[in-house]
């Protein structure tokens, strides 16, 4: 499955306060509007909206959520340094696509939460249930969850929720069912080595698996290339090499499962990942 990294970050609000996911020193600096403009260049990892990503083949979405400190109520927003759209608006956009494409299945991975107490979580979970209703797939043995299984049950959405409250809701899959090891490097060769190593270490059964084919800027990277931003500094130059690694992969047990990228439209990322499924079809063909 093709996925996007920080899937919601196609729009962030440079006029809003900096989010609670940032260090105190950054929050102080970001009182200057120019600093927030620079932050935006490094916070945005996608160009396409949820609808456009879905239409382009993306089926796994990496989501970070926060409340807005000081705001009355339990509303939650997507966040990556700066606040994005309301979570509810994003869920509605996805559900509209699923209504039009009843055989499509998506993975929503809620893996980071900021400035949220239990009341915020219950509110968010209620929103998720209201948005997707019977489309939600309850927790099941991973190996049972085939496309045929989803179609028969008329399910279209798997929610992964990295918070203990998942235990209270049958439609929330625990975060440990969606491991996503992170290389945290700016070096593309170290990234590819990390991806190979973690594939070799992945569980044979019982979980999905995310290969995060992304480079992560360090503080010194941002300091040296303030104005250029993430896309021009790291992504454009290295994405072709990352895509070549993807083309060489094999799906299946101990192979790739979900692969995520920044700026998924810059190369034939989604089509390349989807094409790997043809290798599984070849394995299933009877010998003549």
Secondary structure, DSSP 4 states (H G I P E B T S, - for coil): -EEETTTTTT---TTSPBPTTS-HHHHHHTTSHHHHHHHHHHH----S-HHHHHHTT--EEEEEEE--TT-SS---EEESSBEEEEHHHHHHHHHHHHHH-TT--EEEEEEEEES--HHHHHHHHHHHHHHHGGGBPPP--GGG--HHHHHHHT--EEEEE-SGGGGG-TTEEEGGGEE------S-HHHHHHHHHHHHHHS-SSS-EEEEE------HHHHHHTTTTHHIIIIIHHHHHHHHHHHHT--BSTTSB-EEEESSTTTTTHHHHHHHTHHHHHHHHSPP-
